[in-house]
Every structure is written in structure tokens, then in C-alpha cells.
Amino acid sequence: MALDRSKAPELAEQTPDLSIYPTVLTSSFGTRVHLYPNSIQPIIRLEVVFKAGKWYQDKPGVASLTAKMLKEGTTSHTAKQLADIIDFYGASLEITHGFDRSTLTLYCLSKFLPELLPIVFEILEHPSFPKEEFELLKQRVIQTLAIDKQKNGYLATELFTSSIYGADHPYSTVISEEEIKALTLEDIKAFYKTRYDINSSEVFVTGDFDEEGNNLLKGFLDQTQRNTGLNNVEKQYSKKEATASKKMERSSNTMQAAIRVGRTLPSPEHPDFPLLYLANHALGGYFGSRLMKNIREEKGFTYGIHSSISIKEHGTLISIGTDIKGDKIEETIREIEKEIEVLQRELLSEEELNTIKKHLAGKFISDNSTIFDKMDRYRSSVLLGLPPNFFTNLQNKMQQASREEVQTVAKEYLSTETLHIVAVGGTQ
């Protein structure tokens, strides 16, 4: 039978199982190791995750600079020597920080793990924190910050997060050059000492990892004891949810403007979360969403507008973001509010709801296509305190959702009276 190219292919029903159940071992001093072996390719990814993100810092910027300084040398190797060793073995080693955690990530061929694992533990256990490199790092950070603060998008995110959480909250992105300048090397050393405790870290190993590699890793963990006793102290911040706000600020770039709209949401464990995930997707979660059709396709105000749900360990946020023409701020905000109100007032059509469900199912499959993707979802579940099958259950619950349920959560959580609206730049 000839293929009819005038018709789009039918969307297949997809209800995949996204769950994996790695082996979990515990070292002699308490480190949990999550092992997900797979020998299809001779590659290993090792991740060591610490409670060393912004949530735990006492001074602005200290979590970021500590993570960066760990690669600046050890008591046995300079930063260049470390980089040369890693390059020699064709490996990749990065140390990143986030709002809640900091992570050392090593990618390497499995046959080189015996040579590289000692380097990993040397970096984590014996950093030298050279003063000259620290001062240079501060200069680079300050220069980058000065450039960022000329960008409408960066300034809008600062204003948006501080409006929701407060400027001093760790989930706010506000930081100044003066705060970076004020940091000392002693601040970095103190944060490292109390936060980078391997004994209370979570280790995730993915890939071609055999019994020999397991014994090697276990040997390093079993001989590492530097428990400060301070990592178990959880910092507390007020769960502020300020009333709705609307803030406009000028910037040096008046030809364009950045808009941010959103609010906090219930945690992923809440029964309404799957419905909110669906509502967000309909609103601005994919290229065919309502906001994209309206503000990009029909109005031509922007190249793109997106709505997303961000899940952190101590809070969940929905945010709508776009960069637009500088003279279209008020019109764009009105259209965003209009689309939210339509979502609350009118039921989704069965066709749109089915399209959204199938798009999400396909996206979940795509985002779960490699062994590293699978471990990423599992790691998120572990760090967020969710069950390993959370994302499978989320997908199944979304597939069962009705139009009426989506409308109900839109009314309850997306009222324009509860939203924070921010615009920076343009000609307000």
C-alpha cells in the first residue's frame, strides 16, 4: 500500500517503565554507593555528590568558589599536572555546584579507572587551595558577573527569584561583586572542611563497572575517614511565599526586554503534581504549546517562550520566561495572563490533551534513552527523597488525567492573583 504523505503518522501509545533499581552498598564509614553496571560500552561515569550547594553556604558565593578551587591543585599536583593526567587518559573530570548539592563527575574508559580513581580521591581529600589561584579566580568571577549584569535575562531572573524567595534565600540568584570580593581563602577552606565529607556523600557509578572496579572503589572509601560531624546539620530557611507582585526595571538594553512569571508549587509527592505537570506542558512546555502559538507564532513578539517546573530539594517552582521586543512588555504580559485564564476557564479539548500526553510520553522516553539518562533520573529521585519508580508513576498518572482535573489545578495554583511578574529592559 502506498504511503499517504498528506497525513501525519499516528502517535503511538507509550507507557514506558522508566524505573531502574541499582545495587546500593554502604562503605565502612557510611558512604552510600549506587551501582548501575552496563557493559555495552567500555565507559564509566563516577559521580560523588555532596551536600555542598548554595543551601549550605554561610556567605554568598562560597559554594561556587569552593567547587571551582578543588581543581586548582592538590598537595601533590598542580592544577596543570592534574589536567595533563586527566587528558592523558582521555578522561573528563568536572566539579559543579548547584542550589542544593555539589558534584564531582568523572567520565573515563573503564580500563583506566585504576589510574584515575586515586586522582579523584586526591582532589577530594588533599586540595591545596593556592592563594594566587584563588585571587585570580575571584577576578574571573567578578568579570563574568559584570558582563552578566548587563543582560536583561540575568537581571530578570535575579529580580524574579528574589521576589519569590527573598534576596537572602539560597534559591535566589542575587549576588554582588562586593560579596565575591569579600570572600577569603579561609572561607573556602572552612566550607570545604565542613561540607566535602566523603563519608556522608552519595556515590553513583554507571557503566562498565566490574567486581575489580567495585573492590577498588570500596578500598578507597573504606580508608577515607574525615567525618566532621557537621554535615548532618540541616539549615532552615523560612518558606516564604510572598503575595503576588509585579516589578518593572529599566536596563541599558532598551531594544529588548526579559519577562519572568511564576510562583512556588507543591512538592512532587503532592497528588496534584502530575496534573500541574500536564497543565504546565499545555501552557508552555513544548513547541506547540499555547504560549508559543500565541506570543511567537501569532504575535511575533519573541523567538521563544517557555514554561517549566523546577524541582529542588526544598522547593518547587513554575516559571514562564521569554525575551521580547522592548516595546511589547505590557502586551506580552497581558497575553500570558490571558492564556492562563483560558486554561482555567475552558476545558482542554480531548485532541489537545491526548497530544500533550503523547508528547510527554515521547519526551520521557527520549530523556531516558541512555544508561546515563536512566541514572540521572534515579539520582534525582534519591536526592529528592522520592521512590525509584517516581518518574514511572508520574508518567502513568499523567496518562490517566482528565480534562476536568487539569482545569481544577489550573484554577487552584495558577491564579494571576498569586503570580510574580517581572520585566527588565525595554521602554516601560
C-alpha positions as a LaTeX table, in Angstrom:
\begin{tabular}{lrrr}
\hline
Residue & $x$ (\AA) & $y$ (\AA) & $z$ (\AA) \\
\hline
Met1 & 0.00 & 0.00 & 0.00 \\
Ala2 & 1.35 & 3.44 & $-0.96$ \\
Leu3 & 2.29 & 5.83 & 1.81 \\
Asp4 & $-0.12$ & 8.76 & 2.09 \\
Arg5 & 2.21 & 11.69 & 2.77 \\
Ser6 & $-0.68$ & 14.11 & 3.17 \\
Lys7 & $-1.43$ & 12.63 & 6.59 \\
Ala8 & 0.79 & 12.82 & 9.65 \\
Pro9 & 1.70 & 9.45 & 11.17 \\
Glu10 & $-0.45$ & 8.39 & 14.08 \\
Leu11 & 1.01 & 8.90 & 17.53 \\
Ala12 & 1.67 & 5.59 & 19.24 \\
Glu13 & 0.57 & 4.86 & 22.78 \\
Gln14 & 3.60 & 4.85 & 25.08 \\
Thr15 & 3.58 & 3.93 & 28.77 \\
Pro16 & 7.22 & 3.03 & 29.43 \\
Asp17 & 8.72 & 1.81 & 32.65 \\
Leu18 & 11.37 & 4.41 & 33.45 \\
Ser19 & 12.49 & 2.87 & 36.72 \\
Ile20 & 15.87 & 1.35 & 37.46 \\
Tyr21 & 16.97 & $-0.28$ & 40.70 \\
Pro22 & 20.76 & $-0.03$ & 41.10 \\
Thr23 & 22.58 & $-2.04$ & 43.73 \\
Val24 & 23.15 & 0.09 & 46.83 \\
Leu25 & 26.18 & $-0.63$ & 49.01 \\
Thr26 & 27.45 & 1.16 & 52.11 \\
Ser27 & 31.11 & 1.70 & 52.91 \\
Ser28 & 32.64 & 1.12 & 56.33 \\
Phe29 & 32.24 & 4.82 & 57.18 \\
Gly30 & 28.75 & 5.34 & 55.80 \\
Thr31 & 29.09 & 6.36 & 52.15 \\
Arg32 & 26.23 & 5.02 & 50.03 \\
Val33 & 27.33 & 3.71 & 46.63 \\
His34 & 24.69 & 3.24 & 43.91 \\
Leu35 & 25.89 & 0.82 & 41.21 \\
Tyr36 & 24.23 & 0.52 & 37.78 \\
Pro37 & 26.55 & $-1.71$ & 35.72 \\
Asn38 & 26.26 & $-1.99$ & 31.95 \\
Ser39 & 28.99 & $-3.39$ & 29.70 \\
Ile40 & 27.60 & $-2.34$ & 26.29 \\
Gln41 & 30.34 & 0.29 & 26.05 \\
Pro42 & 33.67 & 0.32 & 27.95 \\
Ile43 & 32.86 & 3.62 & 29.70 \\
Ile44 & 32.31 & 4.52 & 33.34 \\
Arg45 & 30.73 & 7.58 & 34.89 \\
Leu46 & 31.54 & 8.17 & 38.54 \\
Glu47 & 29.68 & 10.87 & 40.48 \\
Val48 & 30.41 & 11.90 & 44.05 \\
Val49 & 27.63 & 14.13 & 45.38 \\
Phe50 & 28.00 & 16.32 & 48.47 \\
Lys51 & 25.65 & 18.47 & 50.50 \\
Ala52 & 27.68 & 21.48 & 49.45 \\
Gly53 & 25.39 & 23.62 & 47.32 \\
Lys54 & 24.13 & 27.14 & 47.96 \\
Trp55 & 21.68 & 25.83 & 50.55 \\
Tyr56 & 24.57 & 25.14 & 52.93 \\
Gln57 & 26.75 & 28.20 & 52.44 \\
Asp58 & 27.13 & 30.86 & 55.14 \\
Lys59 & 28.38 & 33.53 & 52.74 \\
Pro60 & 27.26 & 34.32 & 49.18 \\
Gly61 & 29.44 & 32.72 & 46.53 \\
Val62 & 31.37 & 30.39 & 48.82 \\
Ala63 & 29.80 & 27.18 & 47.45 \\
Ser64 & 30.61 & 28.16 & 43.87 \\
Leu65 & 34.20 & 29.20 & 44.53 \\
Thr66 & 34.93 & 26.14 & 46.68 \\
Ala67 & 33.81 & 23.81 & 43.89 \\
Lys68 & 35.99 & 25.69 & 41.40 \\
Met69 & 39.03 & 25.74 & 43.71 \\
Leu70 & 39.10 & 21.97 & 44.18 \\
Lys71 & 40.62 & 21.55 & 40.70 \\
Glu72 & 43.26 & 24.22 & 41.28 \\
Gly73 & 45.79 & 21.82 & 42.74 \\
Thr74 & 46.47 & 19.29 & 45.49 \\
Thr75 & 49.32 & 18.78 & 47.92 \\
Ser76 & 50.96 & 16.51 & 45.29 \\
His77 & 49.97 & 18.02 & 41.92 \\
Thr78 & 49.43 & 21.47 & 40.43 \\
Ala79 & 46.28 & 22.28 & 38.51 \\
Lys80 & 48.17 & 21.84 & 35.22 \\
Gln81 & 49.55 & 18.47 & 36.27 \\
Leu82 & 46.06 & 17.29 & 37.22 \\
Ala83 & 44.69 & 18.46 & 33.87 \\
Asp84 & 47.53 & 16.75 & 32.00 \\
Ile85 & 46.91 & 13.43 & 33.77 \\
Ile86 & 43.19 & 13.54 & 33.02 \\
Asp87 & 43.85 & 14.47 & 29.37 \\
Phe88 & 46.47 & 11.72 & 29.01 \\
Tyr89 & 43.82 & 9.09 & 29.78 \\
Gly90 & 41.21 & 10.74 & 27.57 \\
Ala91 & 39.00 & 11.35 & 30.58 \\
Ser92 & 36.78 & 14.21 & 31.72 \\
Leu93 & 36.59 & 15.47 & 35.29 \\
Glu94 & 34.33 & 18.31 & 36.40 \\
Ile95 & 33.23 & 19.70 & 39.75 \\
Thr96 & 29.96 & 21.58 & 39.63 \\
His97 & 27.77 & 23.23 & 42.25 \\
Gly98 & 24.04 & 23.76 & 42.38 \\
Phe99 & 21.40 & 25.14 & 44.70 \\
Asp100 & 21.43 & 22.00 & 46.89 \\
Arg101 & 24.45 & 19.85 & 46.01 \\
Ser102 & 27.94 & 19.91 & 44.57 \\
Thr103 & 29.12 & 17.05 & 42.37 \\
Leu104 & 32.43 & 15.67 & 41.13 \\
Thr105 & 31.87 & 13.83 & 37.84 \\
Leu106 & 34.43 & 11.60 & 36.14 \\
Tyr107 & 33.96 & 10.04 & 32.70 \\
Cys108 & 36.64 & 7.57 & 31.62 \\
Leu109 & 37.30 & 4.32 & 29.83 \\
Ser110 & 36.76 & 1.51 & 32.32 \\
Lys111 & 40.29 & 0.17 & 31.82 \\
Phe112 & 41.75 & 3.44 & 33.12 \\
Leu113 & 39.73 & 3.59 & 36.34 \\
Pro114 & 42.63 & 2.17 & 38.44 \\
Glu115 & 44.84 & 5.08 & 37.30 \\
Leu116 & 42.19 & 7.80 & 37.69 \\
Leu117 & 40.44 & 6.82 & 40.90 \\
Pro118 & 43.47 & 7.83 & 43.04 \\
Ile119 & 43.38 & 11.27 & 41.35 \\
Val120 & 39.71 & 11.66 & 42.23 \\
Phe121 & 40.33 & 10.95 & 45.89 \\
Glu122 & 43.44 & 13.11 & 45.93 \\
Ile123 & 41.42 & 16.07 & 44.67 \\
Leu124 & 38.68 & 15.49 & 47.21 \\
Glu125 & 40.92 & 14.71 & 50.18 \\
His126 & 44.04 & 16.82 & 49.67 \\
Pro127 & 43.25 & 20.10 & 47.87 \\
Ser128 & 45.95 & 22.74 & 48.28 \\
Phe129 & 43.80 & 25.85 & 47.71 \\
Pro130 & 46.64 & 28.01 & 46.35 \\
Lys131 & 46.14 & 31.67 & 47.27 \\
Glu132 & 47.31 & 33.07 & 43.93 \\
Glu133 & 44.83 & 30.91 & 42.02 \\
Phe134 & 42.09 & 31.94 & 44.43 \\
Glu135 & 42.66 & 35.64 & 43.76 \\
Leu136 & 42.70 & 35.03 & 40.00 \\
Leu137 & 39.51 & 33.01 & 40.27 \\
Lys138 & 37.76 & 35.82 & 42.13 \\
Gln139 & 38.80 & 38.26 & 39.40 \\
Arg140 & 37.37 & 35.97 & 36.70 \\
Val141 & 34.12 & 35.52 & 38.59 \\
Ile142 & 33.76 & 39.26 & 39.11 \\
Gln143 & 34.42 & 39.94 & 35.42 \\
Thr144 & 31.84 & 37.34 & 34.38 \\
Leu145 & 29.35 & 38.77 & 36.86 \\
Ala146 & 29.86 & 42.30 & 35.49 \\
Ile147 & 29.05 & 41.02 & 31.99 \\
Asp148 & 26.03 & 39.03 & 33.18 \\
Lys149 & 24.57 & 42.05 & 34.93 \\
Gln150 & 24.36 & 43.81 & 31.57 \\
Lys151 & 21.96 & 41.13 & 30.32 \\
Asn152 & 18.21 & 41.57 & 30.71 \\
Gly153 & 17.64 & 37.84 & 31.16 \\
Tyr154 & 20.13 & 37.58 & 34.02 \\
Leu155 & 18.72 & 40.66 & 35.77 \\
Ala156 & 15.15 & 39.43 & 35.32 \\
Thr157 & 15.98 & 36.07 & 36.90 \\
Glu158 & 17.62 & 37.86 & 39.85 \\
Leu159 & 14.56 & 40.04 & 40.36 \\
Phe160 & 12.17 & 37.12 & 39.89 \\
Thr161 & 13.84 & 34.74 & 42.35 \\
Ser162 & 14.35 & 37.46 & 44.97 \\
Ser163 & 10.68 & 38.46 & 44.66 \\
Ile164 & 9.58 & 34.90 & 45.38 \\
Tyr165 & 12.11 & 33.76 & 47.98 \\
Gly166 & 13.74 & 36.94 & 49.30 \\
Ala167 & 17.18 & 38.19 & 48.26 \\
Asp168 & 18.99 & 36.28 & 51.04 \\
His169 & 17.43 & 32.89 & 50.31 \\
Pro170 & 19.77 & 30.30 & 48.71 \\
Tyr171 & 17.31 & 29.79 & 45.83 \\
Ser172 & 17.62 & 33.45 & 44.93 \\
Thr173 & 20.23 & 34.14 & 42.24 \\
Val174 & 21.16 & 37.58 & 43.59 \\
Ile175 & 24.88 & 38.12 & 44.24 \\
Ser176 & 27.10 & 41.21 & 44.05 \\
Glu177 & 30.69 & 41.87 & 43.07 \\
Glu178 & 31.30 & 43.18 & 46.59 \\
Glu179 & 30.23 & 39.85 & 48.10 \\
Ile180 & 32.69 & 37.98 & 45.87 \\
Lys181 & 35.48 & 40.41 & 46.74 \\
Ala182 & 34.80 & 39.93 & 50.46 \\
Leu183 & 35.37 & 36.16 & 50.34 \\
Thr184 & 38.66 & 34.94 & 51.81 \\
Leu185 & 40.60 & 31.75 & 51.32 \\
Glu186 & 39.75 & 30.85 & 54.91 \\
Asp187 & 36.04 & 30.97 & 53.98 \\
Ile188 & 36.71 & 28.45 & 51.21 \\
Lys189 & 38.75 & 26.14 & 53.45 \\
Ala190 & 36.11 & 26.23 & 56.18 \\
Phe191 & 33.30 & 25.38 & 53.74 \\
Tyr192 & 35.34 & 22.55 & 52.27 \\
Lys193 & 36.14 & 21.13 & 55.69 \\
Thr194 & 32.53 & 21.02 & 56.84 \\
Arg195 & 30.83 & 20.13 & 53.56 \\
Tyr196 & 33.09 & 17.90 & 51.47 \\
Asp197 & 32.92 & 14.86 & 53.70 \\
Ile198 & 33.11 & 11.73 & 51.56 \\
Asn199 & 31.69 & 9.62 & 54.37 \\
Ser200 & 28.33 & 11.37 & 54.09 \\
Ser201 & 28.33 & 11.72 & 50.31 \\
Glu202 & 26.29 & 9.77 & 47.76 \\
Val203 & 28.30 & 7.98 & 45.05 \\
Phe204 & 26.70 & 6.97 & 41.75 \\
Val205 & 28.55 & 4.63 & 39.37 \\
Thr206 & 27.20 & 3.92 & 35.89 \\
Gly207 & 28.62 & 1.83 & 33.06 \\
Asp208 & 31.24 & $-0.89$ & 32.57 \\
Phe209 & 31.93 & $-1.46$ & 36.23 \\
Asp210 & 33.01 & $-4.96$ & 37.29 \\
Glu211 & 33.93 & $-6.62$ & 40.57 \\
Glu212 & 37.53 & $-5.41$ & 40.29 \\
Gly213 & 36.38 & $-1.80$ & 39.95 \\
Asn214 & 33.96 & $-2.28$ & 42.82 \\
Asn215 & 36.71 & $-3.57$ & 45.10 \\
Leu216 & 38.97 & $-0.70$ & 44.07 \\
Leu217 & 36.35 & 1.93 & 44.89 \\
Lys218 & 35.43 & 0.19 & 48.13 \\
Gly219 & 39.09 & 0.14 & 49.15 \\
Phe220 & 39.38 & 3.93 & 48.76 \\
Leu221 & 36.12 & 4.57 & 50.59 \\
Asp222 & 36.98 & 2.23 & 53.44 \\
Gln223 & 40.25 & 4.00 & 54.13 \\
Thr224 & 38.77 & 7.52 & 53.94 \\
Gln225 & 37.62 & 8.85 & 57.30 \\
Arg226 & 37.23 & 12.58 & 57.64 \\
Asn227 & 33.83 & 12.88 & 59.23 \\
Thr228 & 33.44 & 16.38 & 60.68 \\
Gly229 & 30.07 & 15.69 & 62.27 \\
Leu230 & 28.69 & 18.91 & 60.81 \\
Asn231 & 27.19 & 17.60 & 57.58 \\
Asn232 & 24.13 & 16.26 & 59.36 \\
Val233 & 23.09 & 19.75 & 60.45 \\
Glu234 & 20.31 & 20.84 & 58.09 \\
Lys235 & 19.98 & 24.57 & 57.58 \\
Gln236 & 16.48 & 26.00 & 57.73 \\
Tyr237 & 15.04 & 28.90 & 55.78 \\
Ser238 & 11.59 & 30.37 & 56.04 \\
Lys239 & 9.21 & 29.00 & 53.44 \\
Lys240 & 8.22 & 32.44 & 52.30 \\
Glu241 & 5.56 & 32.72 & 49.64 \\
Ala242 & 5.13 & 36.42 & 49.16 \\
Thr243 & 1.90 & 37.75 & 47.75 \\
Ala244 & 1.73 & 38.37 & 44.04 \\
Ser245 & 3.99 & 41.11 & 42.79 \\
Lys246 & 4.69 & 42.98 & 39.58 \\
Lys247 & 8.07 & 44.63 & 39.14 \\
Met248 & 9.45 & 46.55 & 36.18 \\
Glu249 & 13.04 & 47.73 & 35.89 \\
Arg250 & 14.90 & 49.55 & 33.15 \\
Ser251 & 18.29 & 48.44 & 31.93 \\
Ser252 & 20.93 & 49.62 & 29.47 \\
Asn253 & 19.34 & 47.42 & 26.79 \\
Thr254 & 16.07 & 49.13 & 25.87 \\
Met255 & 15.67 & 47.42 & 22.50 \\
Gln256 & 14.82 & 44.14 & 24.24 \\
Ala257 & 13.22 & 43.03 & 27.48 \\
Ala258 & 13.10 & 39.86 & 29.56 \\
Ile259 & 9.95 & 38.67 & 31.31 \\
Arg260 & 9.64 & 36.11 & 34.10 \\
Val261 & 6.31 & 34.93 & 35.54 \\
Gly262 & 5.69 & 32.24 & 38.15 \\
Arg263 & 5.28 & 31.04 & 41.72 \\
Thr264 & 6.10 & 28.16 & 44.03 \\
Leu265 & 4.21 & 24.88 & 43.73 \\
Pro266 & 3.60 & 21.82 & 45.94 \\
Ser267 & 6.33 & 19.18 & 46.17 \\
Pro268 & 6.49 & 16.25 & 43.71 \\
Glu269 & 4.89 & 13.94 & 46.30 \\
His270 & 1.69 & 16.02 & 46.27 \\
Pro271 & $-1.22$ & 14.31 & 44.47 \\
Asp272 & $-1.78$ & 17.42 & 42.32 \\
Phe273 & 1.78 & 17.42 & 40.95 \\
Pro274 & 1.12 & 15.19 & 37.87 \\
Leu275 & $-1.82$ & 17.41 & 36.92 \\
Leu276 & 0.29 & 20.53 & 37.33 \\
Tyr277 & 2.94 & 18.94 & 35.11 \\
Leu278 & 0.31 & 18.46 & 32.41 \\
Ala279 & $-1.08$ & 21.98 & 32.81 \\
Asn280 & 2.41 & 23.45 & 32.54 \\
His281 & 3.08 & 21.47 & 29.36 \\
Ala282 & $-0.13$ & 22.71 & 27.78 \\
Leu283 & 0.69 & 26.28 & 28.72 \\
Gly284 & 4.33 & 26.50 & 27.60 \\
Gly285 & 6.15 & 23.18 & 27.93 \\
Tyr286 & 6.74 & 22.37 & 24.25 \\
Phe287 & 6.95 & 23.99 & 20.83 \\
Gly288 & 3.24 & 23.51 & 20.12 \\
Ser289 & 2.14 & 24.98 & 23.45 \\
Arg290 & $-0.40$ & 27.76 & 23.83 \\
Leu291 & 2.11 & 30.45 & 24.74 \\
Met292 & 4.30 & 29.58 & 21.75 \\
Lys293 & 1.36 & 29.65 & 19.35 \\
Asn294 & 0.11 & 32.97 & 20.71 \\
Ile295 & 3.17 & 35.06 & 21.51 \\
Arg296 & 5.62 & 33.64 & 18.96 \\
Glu297 & 3.52 & 32.42 & 16.04 \\
Glu298 & 0.59 & 34.85 & 16.09 \\
Lys299 & 2.04 & 38.00 & 17.67 \\
Gly300 & 5.69 & 37.67 & 16.64 \\
Phe301 & 6.90 & 39.26 & 19.90 \\
Thr302 & 9.60 & 36.64 & 20.57 \\
Tyr303 & 11.61 & 33.77 & 19.13 \\
Gly304 & 10.53 & 31.55 & 22.01 \\
Ile305 & 8.59 & 31.46 & 25.26 \\
His306 & 8.64 & 28.53 & 27.64 \\
Ser307 & 7.06 & 27.40 & 30.88 \\
Ser308 & 8.90 & 24.93 & 33.09 \\
Ile309 & 8.68 & 23.30 & 36.51 \\
Ser310 & 11.92 & 23.25 & 38.50 \\
Ile311 & 12.18 & 20.74 & 41.36 \\
Lys312 & 14.72 & 21.39 & 44.10 \\
Glu313 & 15.21 & 19.58 & 47.38 \\
His314 & 13.47 & 22.30 & 49.38 \\
Gly315 & 11.02 & 23.77 & 46.92 \\
Thr316 & 9.27 & 23.55 & 43.55 \\
Leu317 & 8.84 & 26.45 & 41.14 \\
Ile318 & 6.90 & 27.10 & 37.95 \\
Ser319 & 8.36 & 29.82 & 35.77 \\
Ile320 & 7.45 & 31.29 & 32.41 \\
Gly321 & 10.35 & 33.01 & 30.64 \\
Thr322 & 10.83 & 34.91 & 27.42 \\
Asp323 & 12.96 & 37.60 & 25.79 \\
Ile324 & 10.88 & 40.00 & 23.71 \\
Lys325 & 10.91 & 43.24 & 21.78 \\
Gly326 & 11.47 & 46.15 & 24.14 \\
Asp327 & 8.17 & 47.87 & 23.38 \\
Lys328 & 5.97 & 44.78 & 23.86 \\
Ile329 & 6.20 & 44.25 & 27.62 \\
Glu330 & 2.65 & 45.08 & 28.65 \\
Glu331 & 1.12 & 43.34 & 25.65 \\
Thr332 & 3.13 & 40.19 & 26.31 \\
Ile333 & 2.18 & 40.10 & 29.98 \\
Arg334 & $-1.49$ & 40.53 & 29.06 \\
Glu335 & $-1.27$ & 37.62 & 26.62 \\
Ile336 & 0.42 & 35.40 & 29.22 \\
Glu337 & $-2.32$ & 36.20 & 31.72 \\
Lys338 & $-4.96$ & 35.61 & 29.05 \\
Glu339 & $-3.64$ & 32.14 & 28.22 \\
Ile340 & $-3.58$ & 31.23 & 31.92 \\
Glu341 & $-7.16$ & 32.45 & 32.35 \\
Val342 & $-8.32$ & 30.46 & 29.30 \\
Leu343 & $-6.70$ & 27.34 & 30.78 \\
Gln344 & $-8.69$ & 27.96 & 33.96 \\
Arg345 & $-11.96$ & 28.86 & 32.25 \\
Glu346 & $-12.16$ & 26.34 & 29.40 \\
Leu347 & $-11.55$ & 22.61 & 29.29 \\
Leu348 & $-8.76$ & 21.33 & 27.08 \\
Ser349 & $-10.09$ & 19.58 & 24.01 \\
Glu350 & $-9.69$ & 15.81 & 24.00 \\
Glu351 & $-7.40$ & 16.18 & 20.99 \\
Glu352 & $-5.09$ & 18.68 & 22.74 \\
Leu353 & $-4.99$ & 16.63 & 25.94 \\
Asn354 & $-4.08$ & 13.48 & 24.01 \\
Thr355 & $-1.40$ & 15.33 & 22.05 \\
Ile356 & 0.14 & 16.65 & 25.28 \\
Lys357 & 0.09 & 13.23 & 26.92 \\
Lys358 & 1.75 & 11.58 & 23.92 \\
His359 & 4.32 & 14.33 & 23.60 \\
Leu360 & 5.23 & 13.94 & 27.27 \\
Ala361 & 5.43 & 10.15 & 26.93 \\
Gly362 & 7.79 & 10.54 & 23.99 \\
Lys363 & 9.86 & 13.12 & 25.84 \\
Phe364 & 10.17 & 10.86 & 28.86 \\
Ile365 & 11.41 & 8.05 & 26.61 \\
Ser366 & 13.86 & 10.36 & 24.84 \\
Asp367 & 15.17 & 11.68 & 28.15 \\
Asn368 & 15.64 & 8.09 & 29.34 \\
Ser369 & 17.41 & 6.68 & 26.29 \\
Thr370 & 20.93 & 6.03 & 27.63 \\
Ile371 & 22.26 & 4.38 & 30.77 \\
Phe372 & 23.43 & 7.79 & 31.96 \\
Asp373 & 19.96 & 9.28 & 31.41 \\
Lys374 & 18.46 & 6.45 & 33.45 \\
Met375 & 20.91 & 7.04 & 36.28 \\
Asp376 & 20.21 & 10.80 & 36.13 \\
Arg377 & 16.53 & 10.16 & 36.87 \\
Tyr378 & 17.38 & 7.67 & 39.59 \\
Arg379 & 19.88 & 10.09 & 41.16 \\
Ser380 & 17.26 & 12.84 & 41.15 \\
Ser381 & 14.85 & 10.52 & 42.93 \\
Val382 & 17.46 & 9.65 & 45.58 \\
Leu383 & 18.48 & 13.24 & 46.27 \\
Leu384 & 14.86 & 14.43 & 46.35 \\
Gly385 & 13.85 & 11.61 & 48.69 \\
Leu386 & 11.47 & 10.08 & 46.13 \\
Pro387 & 10.94 & 6.37 & 45.36 \\
Pro388 & 12.93 & 4.89 & 42.42 \\
Asn389 & 9.71 & 4.46 & 40.42 \\
Phe390 & 8.62 & 8.10 & 40.88 \\
Phe391 & 9.00 & 9.10 & 37.22 \\
Thr392 & 7.23 & 5.95 & 36.02 \\
Asn393 & 4.35 & 6.68 & 38.40 \\
Leu394 & 4.34 & 10.33 & 37.32 \\
Gln395 & 4.03 & 9.31 & 33.69 \\
Asn396 & 1.25 & 6.81 & 34.43 \\
Lys397 & $-0.72$ & 9.33 & 36.49 \\
Met398 & $-0.47$ & 11.94 & 33.74 \\
Gln399 & $-1.77$ & 9.44 & 31.20 \\
Gln400 & $-4.83$ & 8.86 & 33.39 \\
Ala401 & $-5.60$ & 12.55 & 33.97 \\
Ser402 & $-8.85$ & 14.08 & 32.76 \\
Arg403 & $-9.53$ & 17.50 & 31.26 \\
Glu404 & $-11.55$ & 18.45 & 34.33 \\
Glu405 & $-8.66$ & 17.64 & 36.68 \\
Val406 & $-6.23$ & 19.77 & 34.66 \\
Gln407 & $-8.66$ & 22.68 & 34.74 \\
Thr408 & $-9.11$ & 22.31 & 38.51 \\
Val409 & $-5.39$ & 22.56 & 39.31 \\
Ala410 & $-5.01$ & 25.48 & 36.90 \\
Lys411 & $-7.69$ & 27.33 & 38.83 \\
Glu412 & $-6.16$ & 26.50 & 42.20 \\
Tyr413 & $-2.46$ & 27.09 & 41.54 \\
Leu414 & $-2.16$ & 29.40 & 38.54 \\
Ser415 & $-4.42$ & 32.26 & 39.53 \\
Thr416 & $-2.94$ & 35.55 & 38.32 \\
Glu417 & $-3.51$ & 36.84 & 41.85 \\
Thr418 & $-0.73$ & 34.52 & 43.11 \\
Leu419 & 1.85 & 35.08 & 40.36 \\
His420 & 5.07 & 37.08 & 40.49 \\
Ile421 & 5.63 & 39.07 & 37.31 \\
Val422 & 8.97 & 40.64 & 36.46 \\
Ala423 & 10.17 & 42.59 & 33.41 \\
Val424 & 13.62 & 44.09 & 32.85 \\
Gly425 & 14.67 & 46.33 & 29.97 \\
Gly426 & 12.53 & 47.81 & 27.26 \\
Thr427 & 10.72 & 51.12 & 27.30 \\
Gln428 & 8.29 & 50.78 & 30.21 \\
\hline
\end{tabular}
